Amino acid sequence: MNFILFDDSTRINLLPLTFTRPVADIRIGILTIREKWEKMLKAKTSTKTEEYLSEKFPLEFAIDTDNVWINGSVCPNTMLLEEIKSLQPNQALLSLNTVIAVNSGSDKSFDYNSISDYKKFESHAKALQIKNPWDIFSKNGDAIKSDFDMITAGRKSLALPPTNKVIGVENIFIEEGAKVECAILNASTGPIYIGKDAEIMEGSIVRGPFALCNHSTLKLGAKIYGPTTIGPHSKVGGEVNNSVVFGYSNKAHDGFLGNSVIGEWCNLGADTNNSNLKNNYAEVKLWNYEKERFVLTGLTFCGLIMGDHSKCGINTMFNTGTVVGVNANIFGAGFPRNFIPDFSWGGAAGFTTYKVKDATEVAALVFERRGMAFDDIEQRILSHVFELTEKYRK
């Protein structure tokens, strides 16, 4: 079987996080959704996504075997995997009218909106699905536990040094090269995973579920409440509660981040804080790109959603339920509005357009600091997002 992860209509609900990636490349738990599927399938996947993303995330068909399309917003489990592998050509797997997977045989013309010619089966797997940005932190605890069990099965953790205070050591897994000294780790509330070459510095306090992915660092005295995920190549300090940092992003200093999702290549300045609860305890609304208005989340606690490449200066304050688009630069005193469009430059006093040339020059410098190249493909993606989001900056 050839496996293809496709974006469905949930993609637009997940903006701005999906302006720069397919849905399957969202991180929830320890791994991205794609990484989960590839581990369980023991196979590489390709992607059906927006045309402007396809150069970076290409689509690959098979001629001599079945092409199996899997909804990229759905996380795998054992039962779902069995259901998908049992699909024959021209059969589809659904859950509450959502297309979960389709075996199109050698047909390359699959459209999730048009499956009338397929024989349909209802899934019984009850798989975790991401439909809205707030699902990423709301469902992160279940995802961490699932990933932890899959990653650590049949393996032995490195031993924790005796300088640490530990509760629930059986629920802690440390990969090769990781460093943990003089920290307090409480895994009685959920597993704690520490990735390869990651570091938890002295004085940090961690309550699971928690994942610190490869090459990431918890700074001195960090306070982490689970369920929280720090993606690879990130630095985090201060206080964090129930948040997901995708990777390659920094919140290196004191300040509070709660019930939030931070994309890649972001930087939060020293003493940046977000509110995650309204003063009147009302249900939080969040900006929705499709409806072009604020929508109810069903949550009392909801903080900050920040797209890739966005940054904020020291002492930045974000209101409850703030959405920051791709490549925004926020600074200055006071609370900026709770929807900051992509490629915006400014703060509470007002915003101007962050010119794409200037923004991509910064992105290239940030890539270089990580030993990576900001190539023409990345340039074209950001330029396209700039054009797509022009109407929000008016």
C-alpha atoms as a printed R data frame, in Angstrom:
    type eleno elety resid chain resno       x      y       z
1   ATOM     1    CA   MET     A     1   0.000  0.000   0.000
2   ATOM     2    CA   ASN     A     2   1.039  3.584  -0.728
3   ATOM     3    CA   PHE     A     3  -0.117  5.924   2.047
4   ATOM     4    CA   ILE     A     4  -1.135  9.550   1.413
5   ATOM     5    CA   LEU     A     5  -2.158 11.938   4.190
6   ATOM     6    CA   PHE     A     6  -4.723 14.432   2.914
7   ATOM     7    CA   ASP     A     7  -6.040 17.762   4.170
8   ATOM     8    CA   ASP     A     8  -9.812 17.992   4.463
9   ATOM     9    CA   SER     A     9 -12.065 20.908   5.389
10  ATOM    10    CA   THR     A    10 -10.597 21.061   8.908
11  ATOM    11    CA   ARG     A    11  -7.504 22.725   7.437
12  ATOM    12    CA   ILE     A    12  -9.111 26.162   7.235
13  ATOM    13    CA   ASN     A    13 -10.297 25.917  10.852
14  ATOM    14    CA   LEU     A    14  -6.693 25.261  11.880
15  ATOM    15    CA   LEU     A    15  -5.323 28.453  10.325
16  ATOM    16    CA   PRO     A    16  -2.920 30.190  10.898
17  ATOM    17    CA   LEU     A    17  -1.070 27.010  11.925
18  ATOM    18    CA   THR     A    18  -1.813 25.360   8.572
19  ATOM    19    CA   PHE     A    19  -0.788 28.303   6.400
20  ATOM    20    CA   THR     A    20   2.733 26.839   6.473
21  ATOM    21    CA   ARG     A    21   2.171 23.094   6.853
22  ATOM    22    CA   PRO     A    22  -0.288 20.312   6.037
23  ATOM    23    CA   VAL     A    23  -2.588 19.308   8.889
24  ATOM    24    CA   ALA     A    24  -0.622 16.081   9.345
25  ATOM    25    CA   ASP     A    25   2.489 18.045  10.323
26  ATOM    26    CA   ILE     A    26   0.851 19.507  13.417
27  ATOM    27    CA   ARG     A    27   2.539 18.351  16.614
28  ATOM    28    CA   ILE     A    28   0.300 16.985  19.326
29  ATOM    29    CA   GLY     A    29   1.600 14.710  22.054
30  ATOM    30    CA   ILE     A    30   5.256 13.877  21.466
31  ATOM    31    CA   LEU     A    31   5.139 13.434  17.693
32  ATOM    32    CA   THR     A    32   3.520 15.130  14.732
33  ATOM    33    CA   ILE     A    33   0.475 13.369  13.316
34  ATOM    34    CA   ARG     A    34   2.582 12.298  10.321
35  ATOM    35    CA   GLU     A    35   5.292 10.853  12.572
36  ATOM    36    CA   LYS     A    36   2.651  8.862  14.463
37  ATOM    37    CA   TRP     A    37   1.302  7.364  11.246
38  ATOM    38    CA   GLU     A    38   4.723  6.533   9.846
39  ATOM    39    CA   LYS     A    39   5.728  4.778  13.055
40  ATOM    40    CA   MET     A    40   2.564  2.694  13.143
41  ATOM    41    CA   LEU     A    41   2.491  1.994   9.404
42  ATOM    42    CA   LYS     A    42   6.250  1.353   9.309
43  ATOM    43    CA   ALA     A    43   6.171  3.236   6.014
44  ATOM    44    CA   LYS     A    44   6.768  6.693   4.610
45  ATOM    45    CA   THR     A    45   3.809  8.870   3.688
46  ATOM    46    CA   SER     A    46   3.247 11.636   1.160
47  ATOM    47    CA   THR     A    47   0.760 14.500   1.211
48  ATOM    48    CA   LYS     A    48  -2.268 15.920  -0.578
49  ATOM    49    CA   THR     A    49  -2.413 19.572   0.465
50  ATOM    50    CA   GLU     A    50  -2.676 23.088  -0.942
51  ATOM    51    CA   GLU     A    51  -0.824 23.610  -4.218
52  ATOM    52    CA   TYR     A    52   1.527 26.256  -2.791
53  ATOM    53    CA   LEU     A    53   2.669 23.804  -0.080
54  ATOM    54    CA   SER     A    54   3.087 20.851  -2.421
55  ATOM    55    CA   GLU     A    55   6.640 21.681  -3.449
56  ATOM    56    CA   LYS     A    56   7.760 21.191   0.164
57  ATOM    57    CA   PHE     A    57   5.230 18.450   0.943
58  ATOM    58    CA   PRO     A    58   4.883 16.503  -2.335
59  ATOM    59    CA   LEU     A    59   2.268 13.967  -3.363
60  ATOM    60    CA   GLU     A    60   3.488 10.560  -4.569
61  ATOM    61    CA   PHE     A    61   1.287  7.970  -6.262
62  ATOM    62    CA   ALA     A    62   1.845  4.270  -6.722
63  ATOM    63    CA   ILE     A    63   1.056  2.595 -10.027
64  ATOM    64    CA   ASP     A    64   1.467 -1.059  -9.087
65  ATOM    65    CA   THR     A    65  -0.199 -1.044  -5.651
66  ATOM    66    CA   ASP     A    66  -3.159  0.458  -3.829
67  ATOM    67    CA   ASN     A    67  -3.167  4.154  -2.960
68  ATOM    68    CA   VAL     A    68  -4.590  4.602   0.524
69  ATOM    69    CA   TRP     A    69  -5.633  8.111   1.527
70  ATOM    70    CA   ILE     A    70  -5.726  8.916   5.246
71  ATOM    71    CA   ASN     A    71  -7.233 12.032   6.810
72  ATOM    72    CA   GLY     A    72  -4.281 14.026   8.151
73  ATOM    73    CA   SER     A    73  -6.291 15.443  11.066
74  ATOM    74    CA   VAL     A    74  -6.803 11.977  12.586
75  ATOM    75    CA   CYS     A    75  -4.300 10.385  14.964
76  ATOM    76    CA   PRO     A    76  -3.762  6.639  14.595
77  ATOM    77    CA   ASN     A    77  -4.493  3.864  17.030
78  ATOM    78    CA   THR     A    78  -4.228  0.087  16.691
79  ATOM    79    CA   MET     A    79  -7.881 -0.514  15.807
80  ATOM    80    CA   LEU     A    80  -7.919  2.279  13.224
81  ATOM    81    CA   LEU     A    81  -4.759  0.924  11.631
82  ATOM    82    CA   GLU     A    82  -6.366 -2.510  11.268
83  ATOM    83    CA   GLU     A    83  -9.512 -0.987   9.766
84  ATOM    84    CA   ILE     A    84  -7.511  0.991   7.201
85  ATOM    85    CA   LYS     A    85  -5.291 -1.916   6.187
86  ATOM    86    CA   SER     A    86  -8.388 -4.052   5.640
87  ATOM    87    CA   LEU     A    87  -9.838 -1.618   3.084
88  ATOM    88    CA   GLN     A    88 -10.063 -2.968  -0.445
89  ATOM    89    CA   PRO     A    89  -9.988 -0.785  -3.593
90  ATOM    90    CA   ASN     A    90 -13.016  1.515  -3.867
91  ATOM    91    CA   GLN     A    91 -13.802  1.243  -0.166
92  ATOM    92    CA   ALA     A    92 -13.995  4.130   2.295
93  ATOM    93    CA   LEU     A    93 -13.840  4.364   6.077
94  ATOM    94    CA   LEU     A    94 -16.006  7.028   7.746
95  ATOM    95    CA   SER     A    95 -16.671  8.283  11.251
96  ATOM    96    CA   LEU     A    96 -19.795 10.399  11.805
97  ATOM    97    CA   ASN     A    97 -19.805 11.423   8.115
98  ATOM    98    CA   THR     A    98 -16.119 12.402   8.221
99  ATOM    99    CA   VAL     A    99 -13.939 10.592   5.688
100 ATOM   100    CA   ILE     A   100 -11.177  8.882   7.662
101 ATOM   101    CA   ALA     A   101  -9.539  6.809   4.911
102 ATOM   102    CA   VAL     A   102 -10.092  5.637   1.349
103 ATOM   103    CA   ASN     A   103  -8.487  2.922  -0.757
104 ATOM   104    CA   SER     A   104  -8.632  4.276  -4.302
105 ATOM   105    CA   GLY     A   105  -6.662  1.430  -5.850
106 ATOM   106    CA   SER     A   106  -4.593  2.861  -8.707
107 ATOM   107    CA   ASP     A   107  -6.988  5.796  -9.173
108 ATOM   108    CA   LYS     A   108  -5.283  9.180  -8.680
109 ATOM   109    CA   SER     A   109  -8.458 11.289  -8.725
110 ATOM   110    CA   PHE     A   110  -9.632 10.843  -5.123
111 ATOM   111    CA   ASP     A   111 -11.690 13.738  -3.693
112 ATOM   112    CA   TYR     A   112 -12.874 13.469  -0.077
113 ATOM   113    CA   ASN     A   113 -15.964 15.522  -1.018
114 ATOM   114    CA   SER     A   114 -17.022 12.992  -3.646
115 ATOM   115    CA   ILE     A   115 -17.041  9.390  -2.473
116 ATOM   116    CA   SER     A   116 -20.470  8.311  -3.730
117 ATOM   117    CA   ASP     A   117 -18.906  5.522  -5.793
118 ATOM   118    CA   TYR     A   118 -17.108  3.999  -2.810
119 ATOM   119    CA   LYS     A   119 -18.451  1.271  -0.567
120 ATOM   120    CA   LYS     A   120 -18.564  2.838   2.908
121 ATOM   121    CA   PHE     A   121 -17.811  1.394   6.335
122 ATOM   122    CA   GLU     A   122 -18.160  3.052   9.730
123 ATOM   123    CA   SER     A   123 -15.042  3.166  11.908
124 ATOM   124    CA   HIS     A   124 -15.267  1.863  15.477
125 ATOM   125    CA   ALA     A   125 -11.785  3.029  16.455
126 ATOM   126    CA   LYS     A   126 -12.756  6.294  18.236
127 ATOM   127    CA   ALA     A   127  -9.553  7.964  17.082
128 ATOM   128    CA   LEU     A   128  -8.402 11.360  18.306
129 ATOM   129    CA   GLN     A   129  -9.014 14.066  15.687
130 ATOM   130    CA   ILE     A   130  -7.850 17.682  15.524
131 ATOM   131    CA   LYS     A   131 -10.554 19.995  14.162
132 ATOM   132    CA   ASN     A   132  -9.773 23.345  15.823
133 ATOM   133    CA   PRO     A   133  -6.603 25.034  17.108
134 ATOM   134    CA   TRP     A   134  -7.693 24.629  20.712
135 ATOM   135    CA   ASP     A   135  -7.988 20.852  20.235
136 ATOM   136    CA   ILE     A   136  -4.200 20.755  20.105
137 ATOM   137    CA   PHE     A   137  -3.731 21.716  23.748
138 ATOM   138    CA   SER     A   138  -7.095 20.345  24.956
139 ATOM   139    CA   LYS     A   139  -6.331 16.822  23.683
140 ATOM   140    CA   ASN     A   140  -2.588 16.956  24.274
141 ATOM   141    CA   GLY     A   141  -2.681 14.859  27.453
142 ATOM   142    CA   ASP     A   142  -4.255 11.863  25.722
143 ATOM   143    CA   ALA     A   143  -1.841 12.270  22.810
144 ATOM   144    CA   ILE     A   144   1.230 12.348  25.077
145 ATOM   145    CA   LYS     A   145   0.124  9.157  26.849
146 ATOM   146    CA   SER     A   146  -0.539  7.384  23.555
147 ATOM   147    CA   ASP     A   147   2.794  8.444  22.025
148 ATOM   148    CA   PHE     A   148   4.675  7.612  25.226
149 ATOM   149    CA   ASP     A   149   3.343  4.047  25.199
150 ATOM   150    CA   MET     A   150   4.200  3.605  21.508
151 ATOM   151    CA   ILE     A   151   7.698  5.120  21.673
152 ATOM   152    CA   THR     A   152   8.826  3.402  24.870
153 ATOM   153    CA   ALA     A   153   7.324 -0.072  24.332
154 ATOM   154    CA   GLY     A   154   9.992 -2.725  24.884
155 ATOM   155    CA   ARG     A   155  12.699 -0.138  25.558
156 ATOM   156    CA   LYS     A   156  14.615  0.844  28.680
157 ATOM   157    CA   SER     A   157  15.055  4.432  29.820
158 ATOM   158    CA   LEU     A   158  18.356  5.924  30.847
159 ATOM   159    CA   ALA     A   159  18.647  6.255  34.613
160 ATOM   160    CA   LEU     A   160  17.920  9.586  36.268
161 ATOM   161    CA   PRO     A   161  20.869 11.041  38.216
162 ATOM   162    CA   PRO     A   162  20.421 10.988  42.033
163 ATOM   163    CA   THR     A   163  20.427 14.812  42.217
164 ATOM   164    CA   ASN     A   164  16.772 14.810  41.082
165 ATOM   165    CA   LYS     A   165  13.611 14.478  43.166
166 ATOM   166    CA   VAL     A   166  11.296 12.045  41.386
167 ATOM   167    CA   ILE     A   167   7.724 10.802  41.824
168 ATOM   168    CA   GLY     A   168   6.505  8.012  39.542
169 ATOM   169    CA   VAL     A   169   9.871  7.083  38.064
170 ATOM   170    CA   GLU     A   170   8.251  4.206  36.153
171 ATOM   171    CA   ASN     A   171   6.417  6.835  34.043
172 ATOM   172    CA   ILE     A   172   9.579  8.693  33.041
173 ATOM   173    CA   PHE     A   173  11.591  7.907  29.916
174 ATOM   174    CA   ILE     A   174  14.911  9.549  29.080
175 ATOM   175    CA   GLU     A   175  16.553  9.171  25.671
176 ATOM   176    CA   GLU     A   176  20.255  8.961  24.934
177 ATOM   177    CA   GLY     A   177  22.222 12.166  25.495
178 ATOM   178    CA   ALA     A   178  19.577 13.857  27.648
179 ATOM   179    CA   LYS     A   179  20.652 15.765  30.778
180 ATOM   180    CA   VAL     A   180  18.562 16.202  33.929
181 ATOM   181    CA   GLU     A   181  20.090 17.520  37.138
182 ATOM   182    CA   CYS     A   182  18.627 18.948  40.359
183 ATOM   183    CA   ALA     A   183  15.049 18.957  39.017
184 ATOM   184    CA   ILE     A   184  11.700 17.902  40.500
185 ATOM   185    CA   LEU     A   185   9.783 15.514  38.249
186 ATOM   186    CA   ASN     A   186   6.268 14.353  39.145
187 ATOM   187    CA   ALA     A   187   5.057 11.673  36.747
188 ATOM   188    CA   SER     A   188   2.240 10.451  38.990
189 ATOM   189    CA   THR     A   189  -0.133 12.710  37.027
190 ATOM   190    CA   GLY     A   190   1.062 11.543  33.610
191 ATOM   191    CA   PRO     A   191   4.179 10.357  31.765
192 ATOM   192    CA   ILE     A   192   7.271 12.493  31.286
193 ATOM   193    CA   TYR     A   193   9.302 12.017  28.105
194 ATOM   194    CA   ILE     A   194  12.736 13.613  27.666
195 ATOM   195    CA   GLY     A   195  14.077 13.383  24.126
196 ATOM   196    CA   LYS     A   196  17.511 12.798  22.709
197 ATOM   197    CA   ASP     A   197  20.090 15.450  23.707
198 ATOM   198    CA   ALA     A   198  17.414 17.453  25.555
199 ATOM   199    CA   GLU     A   199  18.209 19.156  28.859
200 ATOM   200    CA   ILE     A   200  16.246 20.031  31.988
201 ATOM   201    CA   MET     A   201  18.323 22.561  33.910
202 ATOM   202    CA   GLU     A   202  18.655 22.886  37.648
203 ATOM   203    CA   GLY     A   203  15.682 23.996  39.707
204 ATOM   204    CA   SER     A   204  13.050 23.088  37.103
205 ATOM   205    CA   ILE     A   205   9.751 21.665  38.341
206 ATOM   206    CA   VAL     A   206   7.776 19.440  35.973
207 ATOM   207    CA   ARG     A   207   4.370 17.841  36.450
208 ATOM   208    CA   GLY     A   208   3.310 15.368  33.758
209 ATOM   209    CA   PRO     A   209   2.046 14.663  31.207
210 ATOM   210    CA   PHE     A   210   5.039 16.356  29.614
211 ATOM   211    CA   ALA     A   211   7.219 15.926  26.540
212 ATOM   212    CA   LEU     A   212  10.539 17.660  25.962
213 ATOM   213    CA   CYS     A   213  11.525 16.706  22.445
214 ATOM   214    CA   ASN     A   214  14.975 16.200  20.912
215 ATOM   215    CA   HIS     A   215  17.600 18.923  21.407
216 ATOM   216    CA   SER     A   216  15.307 21.144  23.490
217 ATOM   217    CA   THR     A   217  16.014 22.825  26.819
218 ATOM   218    CA   LEU     A   218  14.096 23.763  29.941
219 ATOM   219    CA   LYS     A   219  15.875 26.773  31.385
220 ATOM   220    CA   LEU     A   220  16.859 27.224  35.053
221 ATOM   221    CA   GLY     A   221  13.892 27.185  37.418
222 ATOM   222    CA   ALA     A   222  11.223 26.526  34.787
223 ATOM   223    CA   LYS     A   223   7.762 25.577  36.096
224 ATOM   224    CA   ILE     A   224   5.831 23.249  33.822
225 ATOM   225    CA   TYR     A   225   2.277 22.044  34.327
226 ATOM   226    CA   GLY     A   226   1.083 19.267  32.046
227 ATOM   227    CA   PRO     A   227  -0.219 18.396  29.628
228 ATOM   228    CA   THR     A   228   2.561 20.316  27.858
229 ATOM   229    CA   THR     A   229   4.773 19.576  24.856
230 ATOM   230    CA   ILE     A   230   7.979 21.387  23.936
231 ATOM   231    CA   GLY     A   231   8.884 20.430  20.371
232 ATOM   232    CA   PRO     A   232  12.441 19.881  19.102
233 ATOM   233    CA   HIS     A   233  15.185 22.530  19.120
234 ATOM   234    CA   SER     A   234  13.329 24.870  21.492
235 ATOM   235    CA   LYS     A   235  14.214 26.720  24.689
236 ATOM   236    CA   VAL     A   236  11.591 27.331  27.354
237 ATOM   237    CA   GLY     A   237  11.694 29.048  30.738
238 ATOM   238    CA   GLY     A   238   9.275 30.644  33.181
239 ATOM   239    CA   GLU     A   239   5.812 29.169  33.773
240 ATOM   240    CA   VAL     A   240   4.008 27.041  31.183
241 ATOM   241    CA   ASN     A   241   0.637 25.320  31.584
242 ATOM   242    CA   ASN     A   242  -1.094 22.957  29.131
243 ATOM   243    CA   SER     A   243   0.585 24.306  25.993
244 ATOM   244    CA   VAL     A   244   2.185 22.961  22.822
245 ATOM   245    CA   VAL     A   245   5.276 24.458  21.191
246 ATOM   246    CA   PHE     A   246   5.694 22.878  17.750
247 ATOM   247    CA   GLY     A   247   9.479 23.259  17.572
248 ATOM   248    CA   TYR     A   248  12.374 25.579  16.707
249 ATOM   249    CA   SER     A   249  10.806 28.235  18.946
250 ATOM   250    CA   ASN     A   250  11.900 29.971  22.132
251 ATOM   251    CA   LYS     A   251  10.253 31.237  25.286
252 ATOM   252    CA   ALA     A   252  13.552 31.370  27.088
253 ATOM   253    CA   HIS     A   253  12.725 33.739  29.953
254 ATOM   254    CA   ASP     A   254  10.233 34.323  32.760
255 ATOM   255    CA   GLY     A   255   6.605 34.929  31.892
256 ATOM   256    CA   PHE     A   256   3.427 32.853  31.651
257 ATOM   257    CA   LEU     A   257   2.189 30.758  28.718
258 ATOM   258    CA   GLY     A   258  -1.048 28.886  29.273
259 ATOM   259    CA   ASN     A   259  -3.540 26.882  27.182
260 ATOM   260    CA   SER     A   260  -1.674 27.931  24.061
261 ATOM   261    CA   VAL     A   261  -0.166 26.696  20.795
262 ATOM   262    CA   ILE     A   262   3.042 28.206  19.427
263 ATOM   263    CA   GLY     A   263   4.191 27.406  15.879
264 ATOM   264    CA   GLU     A   264   7.737 26.998  14.604
265 ATOM   265    CA   TRP     A   265  10.398 29.711  14.400
266 ATOM   266    CA   CYS     A   266   8.662 31.893  17.014
267 ATOM   267    CA   ASN     A   267  10.281 33.893  19.819
268 ATOM   268    CA   LEU     A   268   8.562 35.258  22.919
269 ATOM   269    CA   GLY     A   269  10.496 38.107  24.540
270 ATOM   270    CA   ALA     A   270  11.390 38.210  28.230
271 ATOM   271    CA   ASP     A   271   8.398 38.476  30.579
272 ATOM   272    CA   THR     A   272   5.856 37.855  27.832
273 ATOM   273    CA   ASN     A   273   2.541 36.829  29.403
274 ATOM   274    CA   ASN     A   274  -0.771 35.636  28.067
275 ATOM   275    CA   SER     A   275  -4.132 35.571  29.803
276 ATOM   276    CA   ASN     A   276  -5.954 32.248  29.548
277 ATOM   277    CA   LEU     A   277  -9.073 33.160  31.559
278 ATOM   278    CA   LYS     A   278 -11.491 36.060  31.137
279 ATOM   279    CA   ASN     A   279 -12.146 38.225  34.181
280 ATOM   280    CA   ASN     A   280 -15.853 37.324  34.031
281 ATOM   281    CA   TYR     A   281 -15.130 33.589  33.484
282 ATOM   282    CA   ALA     A   282 -17.073 33.709  30.219
283 ATOM   283    CA   GLU     A   283 -16.593 31.243  27.368
284 ATOM   284    CA   VAL     A   284 -13.630 32.258  25.234
285 ATOM   285    CA   LYS     A   285 -14.041 33.244  21.590
286 ATOM   286    CA   LEU     A   286 -11.258 32.800  19.029
287 ATOM   287    CA   TRP     A   287 -10.723 34.286  15.570
288 ATOM   288    CA   ASN     A   288 -11.714 31.943  12.721
289 ATOM   289    CA   TYR     A   289 -10.252 32.599   9.259
290 ATOM   290    CA   GLU     A   290 -13.035 30.850   7.354
291 ATOM   291    CA   LYS     A   291 -15.900 32.698   9.043
292 ATOM   292    CA   GLU     A   292 -13.812 35.886   9.369
293 ATOM   293    CA   ARG     A   293 -15.152 36.483  12.840
294 ATOM   294    CA   PHE     A   294 -14.685 35.259  16.402
295 ATOM   295    CA   VAL     A   295 -16.261 31.888  17.234
296 ATOM   296    CA   LEU     A   296 -17.061 30.231  20.542
297 ATOM   297    CA   THR     A   297 -14.560 27.600  21.665
298 ATOM   298    CA   GLY     A   298 -16.596 25.934  24.409
299 ATOM   299    CA   LEU     A   299 -13.647 26.624  26.734
300 ATOM   300    CA   THR     A   300 -13.202 28.735  29.829
301 ATOM   301    CA   PHE     A   301  -9.406 28.485  29.541
302 ATOM   302    CA   CYS     A   302  -7.900 29.432  26.175
303 ATOM   303    CA   GLY     A   303  -4.748 31.475  25.665
304 ATOM   304    CA   LEU     A   304  -2.600 32.237  22.623
305 ATOM   305    CA   ILE     A   305  -2.471 30.692  19.144
306 ATOM   306    CA   MET     A   306   0.630 31.898  17.276
307 ATOM   307    CA   GLY     A   307   1.534 31.088  13.666
308 ATOM   308    CA   ASP     A   308   5.032 30.292  12.404
309 ATOM   309    CA   HIS     A   309   7.792 32.936  12.361
310 ATOM   310    CA   SER     A   310   5.954 35.345  14.689
311 ATOM   311    CA   LYS     A   311   7.793 37.165  17.464
312 ATOM   312    CA   CYS     A   312   7.074 39.525  20.319
313 ATOM   313    CA   GLY     A   313   9.225 41.941  22.330
314 ATOM   314    CA   ILE     A   314   9.847 42.035  26.069
315 ATOM   315    CA   ASN     A   315   6.899 42.541  28.410
316 ATOM   316    CA   THR     A   316   4.354 41.765  25.693
317 ATOM   317    CA   MET     A   317   0.866 41.058  27.063
318 ATOM   318    CA   PHE     A   318  -1.706 38.966  25.180
319 ATOM   319    CA   ASN     A   319  -5.415 38.932  25.975
320 ATOM   320    CA   THR     A   320  -7.386 35.746  26.549
321 ATOM   321    CA   GLY     A   321  -8.056 34.004  23.251
322 ATOM   322    CA   THR     A   322  -5.570 35.834  21.028
323 ATOM   323    CA   VAL     A   323  -4.709 34.614  17.528
324 ATOM   324    CA   VAL     A   324  -1.437 35.809  15.996
325 ATOM   325    CA   GLY     A   325  -0.915 35.051  12.313
326 ATOM   326    CA   VAL     A   326   2.234 34.022  10.464
327 ATOM   327    CA   ASN     A   327   5.244 36.348  10.584
328 ATOM   328    CA   ALA     A   328   3.814 39.004  12.894
329 ATOM   329    CA   ASN     A   329   6.118 41.182  15.006
330 ATOM   330    CA   ILE     A   330   4.514 42.524  18.185
331 ATOM   331    CA   PHE     A   331   6.020 44.998  20.648
332 ATOM   332    CA   GLY     A   332   5.221 47.935  22.942
333 ATOM   333    CA   ALA     A   333   3.122 48.580  26.048
334 ATOM   334    CA   GLY     A   334  -0.500 47.575  26.539
335 ATOM   335    CA   PHE     A   335  -2.646 44.721  25.235
336 ATOM   336    CA   PRO     A   336  -2.762 44.402  21.426
337 ATOM   337    CA   ARG     A   337  -6.053 43.312  19.895
338 ATOM   338    CA   ASN     A   338  -6.903 39.626  20.060
339 ATOM   339    CA   PHE     A   339  -6.551 38.993  16.334
340 ATOM   340    CA   ILE     A   340  -3.205 40.096  14.939
341 ATOM   341    CA   PRO     A   341  -3.136 39.471  11.180
342 ATOM   342    CA   ASP     A   342  -0.297 37.741   9.403
343 ATOM   343    CA   PHE     A   343   2.661 39.985   8.505
344 ATOM   344    CA   SER     A   344   1.649 42.689  10.993
345 ATOM   345    CA   TRP     A   345   4.194 44.994  12.654
346 ATOM   346    CA   GLY     A   346   3.323 46.910  15.831
347 ATOM   347    CA   GLY     A   347   1.278 46.587  19.010
348 ATOM   348    CA   ALA     A   348  -1.498 48.157  21.063
349 ATOM   349    CA   ALA     A   349  -0.788 51.549  19.482
350 ATOM   350    CA   GLY     A   350  -1.527 50.156  16.020
351 ATOM   351    CA   PHE     A   351  -0.122 47.975  13.261
352 ATOM   352    CA   THR     A   352   1.481 48.444   9.882
353 ATOM   353    CA   THR     A   353   2.401 45.836   7.272
354 ATOM   354    CA   TYR     A   354   5.530 43.797   7.917
355 ATOM   355    CA   LYS     A   355   6.965 43.771   4.413
356 ATOM   356    CA   VAL     A   356   7.575 40.291   3.096
357 ATOM   357    CA   LYS     A   357  11.147 41.162   2.057
358 ATOM   358    CA   ASP     A   358  12.024 42.261   5.591
359 ATOM   359    CA   ALA     A   359  10.226 39.314   7.180
360 ATOM   360    CA   THR     A   360  11.973 36.717   5.033
361 ATOM   361    CA   GLU     A   361  15.371 38.305   5.676
362 ATOM   362    CA   VAL     A   362  14.780 37.711   9.392
363 ATOM   363    CA   ALA     A   363  13.571 34.160   8.706
364 ATOM   364    CA   ALA     A   364  16.791 33.436   6.799
365 ATOM   365    CA   LEU     A   365  18.883 34.677   9.737
366 ATOM   366    CA   VAL     A   366  16.908 32.529  12.182
367 ATOM   367    CA   PHE     A   367  17.364 29.448   9.998
368 ATOM   368    CA   GLU     A   368  21.084 30.167   9.765
369 ATOM   369    CA   ARG     A   369  21.344 30.282  13.580
370 ATOM   370    CA   ARG     A   370  20.059 26.689  13.600
371 ATOM   371    CA   GLY     A   371  22.476 25.589  10.894
372 ATOM   372    CA   MET     A   372  19.688 25.373   8.319
373 ATOM   373    CA   ALA     A   373  19.124 27.031   4.956
374 ATOM   374    CA   PHE     A   374  16.110 29.222   4.241
375 ATOM   375    CA   ASP     A   375  15.687 28.193   0.616
376 ATOM   376    CA   ASP     A   376  13.557 29.344  -2.301
377 ATOM   377    CA   ILE     A   377  10.780 26.929  -1.357
378 ATOM   378    CA   GLU     A   378  10.410 28.486   2.093
379 ATOM   379    CA   GLN     A   379  10.548 31.944   0.490
380 ATOM   380    CA   ARG     A   380   7.748 31.121  -1.918
381 ATOM   381    CA   ILE     A   381   5.528 29.694   0.841
382 ATOM   382    CA   LEU     A   382   5.825 32.824   2.967
383 ATOM   383    CA   SER     A   383   5.325 35.097  -0.034
384 ATOM   384    CA   HIS     A   384   2.146 33.211  -0.894
385 ATOM   385    CA   VAL     A   385   0.852 33.460   2.690
386 ATOM   386    CA   PHE     A   386   1.522 37.213   2.528
387 ATOM   387    CA   GLU     A   387  -0.716 37.458  -0.547
388 ATOM   388    CA   LEU     A   388  -3.412 35.183   0.906
389 ATOM   389    CA   THR     A   389  -3.737 37.290   4.050
390 ATOM   390    CA   GLU     A   390  -3.645 40.781   2.541
391 ATOM   391    CA   LYS     A   391  -7.329 41.441   3.246
392 ATOM   392    CA   TYR     A   392  -6.856 40.979   7.009
393 ATOM   393    CA   ARG     A   393  -4.282 43.783   7.191
394 ATOM   394    CA   LYS     A   394  -6.644 46.432   5.789
